[in-house]
Amino acid sequence: MRLKLIALALLGFSGAASSSTFMFDDIQDVDPAAKDGKWRATAELGVLLRSGNTDSRSWKGKLDLQRDTENWRKRAVLDYYLQERKTFEGDRVTDADRFFVSGQGNRKFNVGSHSSIFIYGSYEDDALNSFEYQSTIAAGYGARFLHNENMFTDFEIGPGYAYDKRRDTGETDGDLIVRAAANFEWQISETARFTQLVSTEMGDDNTRSRAVGALTANLNSRLAMRLTLTITHNSTVFEQADGRTPEKLDTETAVTLVYTF
């Protein structure tokens, strides 16, 4: 089922590259100063295979799309991470299996304005947390603060709605939320860039927070290496049918190759 979702998402994103639909929420992979109206894309891949005393495999794939015009900023991200290992008894155990997709569009107040209104949506399916899926839609006000020509921060806040399904009982629930986010980017040099995204979605039933920090070093005009730390936190967790209670805090560290289209 998850592979079908990934295929459908990739197909949808390919269609977005030739239309004017919105998208975003993750770290930026393309120069935000480029406002020529063209879609840009980056593909990210990391693989680790082990055999012998340890039989395991893990891989991470990510696709980012971005379009920046005089009046709009539109971005999308699709992220998938899988980690499996084989026990001495021959059983296959899944240590991580997470699929995340998000999209955002920012409509600037006027040409050259640093203020905007945004609409945001996300969907996450993590096989090891308390929810079969968690989804969010939100809208509100955004502002960009320029620290200098190589550094800026985007701030956003607005109301929204979160909808999820519990893994233990199968119950679905909706909750009004307030979403706040900050996205920092620092162009350290011509070949190095640091980005940091922090977001939180506060509701009565659960507060979900996410942080993604990345350091990217260019190898050439198309290829780069990236070190990424992703942190996800849910304030509410539930004991599962097997007696396991998921951790509230989940972290992921990855080293990947990034190709820019």
LUMKEVO-844302 format. One record per residue: residue number from 1; residue in one letter; x, y, z of N, C-alpha, C in turn. Coordinates in pm, whole numbers, plus 50000, padded with zeros to 5 digits. Each point is the difference from the previous one (the first is absolute). Layout:
residues N
NUM A X Y Z X Y Z X Y Z
...
This chain:
residues 261
1 M 50083 49879 50000 49917 50121 50000 50087 50126 50000
2 R 50110 49996 50084 50084 50118 50007 50071 50026 49867
3 L 50043 49891 49931 50064 50017 49871 49906 50063 49899
4 K 49870 49965 50008 49902 50063 49911 49987 50149 50030
5 L 50002 50034 50130 49992 50141 50038 50119 50078 49947
6 I 50120 49939 50010 50120 50068 49949 49991 50020 49850
7 A 49955 49896 49928 49988 50012 49855 49900 50107 49961
8 L 49886 50005 50069 49900 50101 49971 50052 50140 50031
9 A 50073 50013 50111 50054 50131 50036 50101 50047 49898
10 L 50088 49908 49954 50099 50037 49899 49932 50042 49871
11 L 49892 49929 49962 49927 50036 49880 49936 50137 50014
12 G 49944 50026 50120 49937 50130 50024 50100 50112 49997
13 F 50119 49978 50057 50102 50103 50001 50051 50028 49860
14 S 50009 49894 49916 50043 50021 49862 49901 50087 49926
15 G 49870 49979 50028 49899 50085 49939 50009 50142 50050
16 A 50036 50017 50128 50010 50136 50055 50107 50081 49932
17 A 50104 49934 49951 50110 50072 49938 49959 50069 49871
18 S 49886 49961 49943 49955 50064 49877 49872 50079 50020
19 S 49958 50018 50124 49879 50077 50028 50035 50109 50099
20 S 49898 50057 50066 50027 50109 50095 49942 49969 50136
21 T 49994 49871 50039 49954 49965 50132 50106 50034 50103
22 F 49957 50007 50132 50090 50043 50105 50080 49884 50055
23 M 50094 50031 50087 50066 49899 50082 50113 50055 50089
24 F 50030 49933 50118 50123 50009 50083 49986 49958 50146
25 D 50101 49967 50068 50032 50018 50142 50138 49953 50037
26 D 50085 49958 49928 50126 49949 50053 50112 50098 49970
27 I 50123 49958 50030 50114 50086 49976 50011 50032 49852
28 Q 50050 50118 49968 50005 50044 49861 50126 49948 49933
29 D 49986 49952 49876 50112 49945 49926 50038 50085 49881
30 V 49924 50106 49972 50024 50082 49884 50011 50145 50044
31 D 50081 50078 49932 50021 50140 50034 49868 50076 50001
32 P 49956 50052 50116 49872 50069 50008 50001 50132 49925
33 A 50116 50050 49962 50007 50127 49928 49961 49984 49853
34 A 49999 49875 49951 49966 49975 49860 49849 50011 49982
35 K 49953 50104 49931 49858 50025 49984 49963 50003 49852
36 D 50052 49902 49925 49973 49997 49857 49875 49921 49967
37 G 49930 49946 50100 49876 49927 49977 50019 49857 49958
38 K 50122 49949 49993 50024 49862 49958 49994 49906 50121
39 W 49949 49880 49975 50005 49897 50103 50141 49944 50009
40 R 50046 49977 50122 50129 49938 50025 49980 49879 50090
41 A 50087 49902 49987 49984 49876 50076 50135 49948 50045
42 T 50001 49935 50118 50117 49927 50048 49956 49862 50045
43 A 50083 49901 49972 49975 49863 50044 50113 49958 50093
44 E 49964 49936 50110 50095 49966 50106 49992 49850 50028
45 L 50116 49933 50013 50000 49855 50021 50117 49959 50089
46 G 49970 49914 50097 50102 49941 50085 49968 49854 50025
47 V 50100 49913 49994 49980 49855 50013 50109 49942 50091
48 L 49961 49909 50090 50095 49926 50083 49959 49854 50003
49 L 50087 49910 49950 49975 49856 49998 50110 49931 50080
50 R 49961 49911 50091 50096 49927 50081 49969 49851 49994
51 S 50106 49917 49994 49984 49855 50000 50113 49937 50080
52 G 49985 49872 50031 50099 49933 50084 49945 49982 50140
53 N 50072 50055 50099 49951 49990 50138 49870 50078 50019
54 T 49982 50104 49920 49877 50079 50004 49940 50003 49861
55 D 49872 49965 49990 49929 50002 49872 49894 50109 50008
56 S 50028 50114 49939 49906 50111 50009 50008 50086 49875
57 R 49899 50081 49982 49999 50095 49890 49921 50123 50042
58 S 50044 50113 49953 49926 50124 50025 50020 50092 49881
59 W 49896 50075 49966 50014 50096 49893 49904 50116 50021
60 K 50042 50113 49945 49922 50123 50012 49991 50065 49863
61 G 49880 50037 49962 49978 50070 49874 49918 50125 50023
62 K 50032 50103 49925 49929 50127 50018 49993 50075 49867
63 L 49887 50065 49977 49981 50082 49881 49947 50136 50041
64 D 50065 50106 49951 49956 50137 50029 49969 50073 49870
65 L 49891 50074 50000 49965 50087 49889 49984 50142 50051
66 Q 50037 50098 49917 49987 50140 50040 49977 50089 49878
67 R 49914 50098 50021 49979 50102 49898 49982 50134 50070
68 D 50075 50101 49957 49996 50132 50062 49976 50105 49892
69 T 49891 50075 50015 49968 50106 49905 49988 50131 50076
70 E 49964 50105 49930 49987 50130 50065 49889 50001 50105
71 N 49895 49920 49977 49884 50002 50091 49984 49875 50084
72 W 50065 49888 49962 49979 49873 50067 50132 49931 50034
73 R 50000 49926 50113 50101 49900 50030 49927 49867 50016
74 K 50037 49901 49920 49931 49871 50002 50104 49889 50015
75 R 49975 49910 50096 50098 49896 50028 49932 49870 50042
76 A 50069 49888 49974 49950 49869 50040 50115 49911 50042
77 V 49971 49904 50087 50102 49904 50041 49936 49864 50022
78 L 50068 49897 49954 49961 49861 50025 50121 49930 50060
79 D 49983 49934 50115 50111 49943 50075 49963 49860 50046
80 Y 50088 49902 49974 49974 49863 50044 50127 49940 50059
81 Y 49985 49932 50114 50114 49939 50069 49962 49859 50045
82 L 50085 49901 49972 49975 49861 50036 50127 49939 50059
83 Q 49985 49928 50111 50112 49928 50059 49950 49863 50047
84 E 50064 49894 49951 49963 49863 50035 50124 49920 50037
85 R 49981 49895 50080 50110 49909 50036 49944 49860 50018
86 K 50090 49901 49984 49961 49860 50018 50060 49949 50130
87 T 49917 49938 50084 50045 49946 50128 50072 49866 49978
88 F 50064 49950 50106 50069 49870 49991 49901 49887 49971
89 E 49873 50020 50038 49898 49899 49973 49949 50006 49856
90 G 50044 50102 49926 49958 50013 49861 49880 50089 49978
91 D 49949 50061 50107 49884 50088 49987 50045 50138 49953
92 R 49919 50061 49916 50027 50136 49952 49931 50100 50093
93 V 50077 50093 50057 49949 50099 50095 50013 50139 49938
94 T 49895 50078 50008 50001 50137 49949 50029 50096 50115
95 D 50110 50072 49989 50038 50097 50104 49951 50140 49967
96 A 49974 50028 49873 49948 50132 49960 49932 49985 49865
97 D 49885 50064 49987 49925 49999 49874 49910 50124 50001
98 R 50049 50107 49939 49929 50129 50009 49986 50065 49863
99 F 49879 50046 49973 49970 50071 49876 49940 50136 50035
100 F 50058 50107 49944 49953 50135 50030 49990 50081 49870
101 V 49889 50070 49984 49983 50087 49884 49934 50129 50047
102 S 50043 50112 49946 49942 50128 50039 50001 50096 49882
103 G 49914 50100 50007 49994 50100 49895 49957 50134 50057
104 Q 50054 50107 49942 49966 50134 50048 50011 50102 49888
105 G 49911 50097 50003 50007 50114 49910 49990 50130 50078
106 N 50086 50096 49970 49999 50132 50062 49965 50106 49895
107 R 49892 50073 50023 49960 50110 49911 50048 50131 50061
108 K 50097 50063 49932 50055 50125 50051 49897 50113 49991
109 F 50008 50094 50094 49905 50111 50002 50012 50084 49873
110 N 50122 50022 49955 50025 50071 49875 50140 49966 49952
111 V 50035 50044 49882 50130 49970 49942 50112 50055 50090
112 G 50093 49913 50039 50110 50042 50085 49969 50000 50148
113 S 49876 49967 50039 49962 50001 50141 50061 49881 50073
114 H 50034 50020 50127 50050 49893 50085 49888 49937 50081
115 S 49877 50051 49987 49884 49946 50069 49915 49920 49902
116 S 49932 49896 50053 49920 49915 49914 49892 49929 50081
117 I 49905 49943 49930 49906 49906 50061 50035 49862 49946
118 F 49983 49897 50081 50040 49865 49959 49887 49900 50022
119 I 50006 49892 49924 49917 49883 50023 50093 49880 50000
120 Y 49982 49910 50096 50093 49889 50021 49923 49872 50024
121 G 50052 49889 49950 49943 49869 50025 50108 49895 50011
122 S 49980 49900 50087 50098 49893 50015 49930 49869 50034
123 Y 50072 49890 49970 49952 49865 50033 50121 49917 50040
124 E 49990 49929 50113 50110 49916 50047 49949 49863 50041
125 D 50071 49896 49957 49970 49862 50036 50128 49939 50056
126 D 50003 49982 50131 50116 49943 50069 49957 49868 50063
127 A 50058 49889 49954 49955 49867 50042 50026 49971 50146
128 L 50086 50079 50065 50038 49968 50137 49949 50100 50104
129 N 49923 50100 49959 49948 50091 50103 49856 49964 50035
130 S 49933 50081 50077 49867 49966 50053 49888 50017 49900
131 F 50029 50061 49884 49895 50031 49904 50029 49931 49866
132 E 49895 49947 49938 50015 49945 49865 50036 50111 49903
133 Y 49938 50115 50021 50035 50118 49920 49966 50125 50078
134 Q 50066 50110 49964 49972 50132 50055 50000 50099 49884
135 S 49894 50080 49992 49990 50097 49892 49963 50137 50056
136 T 50041 50103 49927 49979 50138 50045 49969 50090 49881
137 I 49912 50096 50022 49981 50110 49906 49994 50128 50082
138 A 50067 50105 49952 50006 50126 50075 50017 50116 49904
139 A 49964 50118 50046 50016 50123 49921 50026 50114 50097
140 G 50069 50104 49950 50028 50112 50089 50094 50101 49938
141 Y 50075 50068 50087 50087 50111 49960 50146 49956 50003
142 G 50077 50044 49900 50142 49972 49995 50081 50126 49975
143 A 50123 50002 50051 50088 50116 49981 50144 49951 49986
144 R 50076 50064 49914 50141 49968 49980 50086 50112 50057
145 F 50095 49962 50088 50091 50097 50058 50139 49977 49941
146 L 50056 50102 49936 50132 49990 49939 50106 50045 50101
147 H 50085 49908 50044 50108 50035 50091 50112 50072 49924
148 N 50036 49945 49884 50095 50061 49907 49978 49934 49865
149 E 50086 50027 49904 49979 49947 49865 50018 49849 49992
150 N 50060 49939 50103 50022 49856 49998 49918 49924 50105
151 M 49912 50070 50069 49929 49937 50112 49860 50058 50015
152 F 49899 49913 50015 49864 50046 50023 49923 49897 50082
153 T 49887 50043 50059 49911 49912 50074 49856 50028 49959
154 D 49926 49896 49969 49856 50010 49974 49924 49962 50126
155 F 49905 50084 50040 49914 49972 50115 49856 49985 49951
156 E 49927 49905 50060 49860 49978 49961 49918 49958 50121
157 I 49876 50046 50004 49908 49960 50107 49858 50008 49947
158 G 49916 49905 50043 49862 50002 49957 49922 49883 50056
159 P 49866 50008 49995 49915 49890 50048 49993 49887 49898
160 G 49961 49882 50048 49988 49887 49910 49919 49889 50061
161 Y 50003 49884 49931 49925 49883 50044 50086 49877 49982
162 A 50010 49917 50104 50077 49877 49996 49906 49881 50005
163 Y 50029 49898 49919 49916 49880 49995 50092 49879 50004
164 D 49971 49904 50090 50087 49884 50014 49919 49874 50030
165 K 50071 49887 49991 49938 49869 50029 50090 49924 50095
166 R 49944 49959 50114 50078 49926 50100 50028 49859 49952
167 R 50123 49954 50027 50038 49867 49956 49941 49891 50089
168 D 49984 50028 50131 49956 49896 50093 49851 49970 49990
169 T 49918 50104 49978 49854 49980 49999 49937 50021 49863
170 G 50073 50062 49909 49943 50030 49869 49910 50121 49999
171 E 49989 50070 50112 49915 50118 50007 50063 50118 49926
172 T 49915 50080 49936 50047 50123 49935 49953 50120 50082
173 D 50077 50106 49993 49969 50117 50081 50050 50126 49930
174 G 49925 50109 50015 50039 50129 49947 50014 50101 50111
175 D 50087 50098 49980 50029 50096 50105 50040 50133 49938
176 L 49946 50109 50055 50044 50133 49958 50139 50027 50056
177 I 50086 50060 49919 50138 50022 50042 50043 50142 49966
178 V 50115 50037 50055 50072 50120 49958 50137 49953 49951
179 R 50033 50035 49877 50128 49961 49943 50095 50119 49998
180 A 50122 49979 50050 50105 50102 49995 50125 49936 49943
181 A 50072 50074 49914 50119 49945 49937 50102 50109 49976
182 A 50127 49961 50003 50111 50088 49966 50097 49923 49913
183 N 50043 50062 49891 50091 49935 49907 50120 50093 49977
184 F 50117 49955 50046 50123 50080 49994 50090 49945 49890
185 E 50060 50090 49921 50095 49958 49898 50123 50091 50003
186 W 50117 49936 49995 50128 50072 50001 50087 49946 49887
187 Q 50028 50086 49902 50092 49966 49892 50140 50028 50050
188 I 50066 49897 50056 50129 50018 50065 50106 50045 49900
189 S 50001 49936 49885 50095 50033 49894 49937 49961 49866
190 E 50076 50009 49893 49947 49963 49870 49971 49851 49991
191 T 50063 49921 50085 49984 49855 49992 49939 49937 50125
192 A 49962 50080 50099 49946 49944 50124 49878 50080 50046
193 R 49901 49927 50053 49877 50064 50045 49945 49924 50121
194 F 49946 50076 50097 49937 49941 50118 49854 50044 50005
195 T 49911 49905 50027 49858 50032 50011 49944 49936 50126
196 Q 49902 50066 50062 49937 49948 50122 49852 50034 49998
197 L 49917 49899 50002 49855 50017 50010 49953 49955 50136
198 V 49917 50080 50066 49936 49963 50126 49852 50032 49987
199 S 49914 49902 50030 49856 50024 49993 49931 49927 50115
200 T 49887 50053 50042 49918 49935 50103 49854 50021 49968
201 E 49921 49897 50027 49855 50005 49979 49934 49967 50132
202 M 49947 50103 50066 49949 49989 50136 49850 49981 50001
203 G 49954 49888 50061 49858 49972 50014 49969 49950 50139
204 D 49871 49980 50029 49960 49951 50132 50040 49855 50021
205 D 49992 49918 49895 50028 49857 50014 50147 49965 49984
206 N 50072 50074 49917 50140 49967 49973 50070 50125 49946
207 T 50126 50012 50034 50086 50102 49941 50111 49929 49925
208 R 50004 50022 49869 50102 49935 49917 50101 50103 49956
209 S 50126 49973 50028 50108 50092 49964 50100 49928 49910
210 R 50064 50078 49913 50093 49943 49902 50115 50098 49979
211 A 50121 49948 49996 50118 50082 49973 50087 49926 49899
212 V 50044 50072 49898 50086 49942 49897 50117 50095 49978
213 G 50120 49955 50034 50121 50078 49977 50088 49930 49898
214 A 50060 50076 49910 50080 49938 49894 50119 50088 49964
215 L 50115 49935 49978 50120 50066 49951 50033 49938 49865
216 T 50003 50083 49894 50019 49954 49864 50130 50054 49944
217 A 50080 49912 49940 50126 50040 49937 49998 49956 49854
218 N 50016 50095 49909 49996 49971 49857 50127 49929 49955
219 L 49982 49895 49921 50113 49932 49937 50027 50057 49861
220 N 49892 50036 49930 50007 50071 49873 49869 50075 49982
221 S 49970 50046 49880 49881 50081 49978 49871 49921 50017
222 R 50005 49867 49991 49881 49917 50008 49995 49910 50123
223 L 50115 49959 50051 50007 49899 50104 50051 50059 50131
224 A 49940 49954 50112 50040 50050 50132 49991 49887 50101
225 M 50070 50018 50113 49988 49911 50116 49922 50075 50108
226 R 49918 49925 50073 49917 50065 50104 49997 49917 50127
227 L 50017 50070 50113 49984 49941 50132 49872 50059 50060
228 T 49906 49912 50037 49868 50045 50046 49966 49937 50135
229 L 49946 50082 50089 49946 49952 50127 49852 50038 50006
230 T 49913 49898 50012 49856 50021 50007 49949 49956 50137
231 I 49926 50086 50066 49945 49971 50132 49849 50019 49995
232 T 49926 49898 50047 49854 50007 50006 49955 49969 50142
233 H 49904 50078 50050 49953 49981 50137 49848 50008 50004
234 N 49937 49900 50063 49857 49999 50027 49979 50002 50151
235 S 49919 50092 50048 49979 50010 50144 49913 49888 50055
236 T 49924 49933 49911 49909 49893 50041 50038 49870 49930
237 V 50018 49893 50078 50026 49867 49945 49907 49900 50068
238 F 49978 49886 49934 49909 49898 50052 50069 49863 49999
239 E 49971 49919 50101 50053 49865 50004 49941 49918 49885
240 Q 50085 49923 49932 49956 49922 49884 49955 49860 50042
241 A 49940 49928 49904 49945 49867 50029 50106 49902 50048
242 D 50127 50020 49956 50107 49910 50042 50063 50041 50133
243 G 49943 50101 50065 50050 50046 50129 50106 50108 49991
244 R 50043 50032 49877 50103 50103 49980 49937 50138 50003
245 T 50067 50094 50069 49958 50139 50000 50102 50082 49922
246 P 49962 50058 49888 50096 50076 49918 50060 50118 50078
247 E 50122 50032 49965 50065 50117 50059 49935 50128 49948
248 K 49997 50101 50082 49947 50129 49957 50095 50070 49902
249 L 50131 49979 50021 50101 50066 49919 50064 49900 49904
250 D 50006 50035 49873 50059 49914 49899 50103 50081 49922
251 T 50120 49946 49983 50107 50071 49928 50050 49916 49884
252 E 50049 50068 49897 50052 49935 49880 50119 50080 49949
253 T 50114 49934 49984 50119 50063 49945 50036 49932 49869
254 A 50026 50078 49896 50025 49942 49868 50110 50077 49927
255 V 50081 49928 49926 50097 50058 49907 49959 49954 49861
256 T 49974 50093 49910 49944 49966 49870 50068 50077 49887
257 L 49981 49950 49880 50037 50071 49877 49879 50074 49948
258 V 50020 50123 49954 49891 50083 49950 50030 50039 49856
259 Y 49903 49974 49912 50016 50038 49860 49897 50107 49965
260 T 50045 50111 49939 49914 50110 49962 49968 49994 49851
261 F 49869 50005 49970 49956 49996 49860 50000 50140 49940
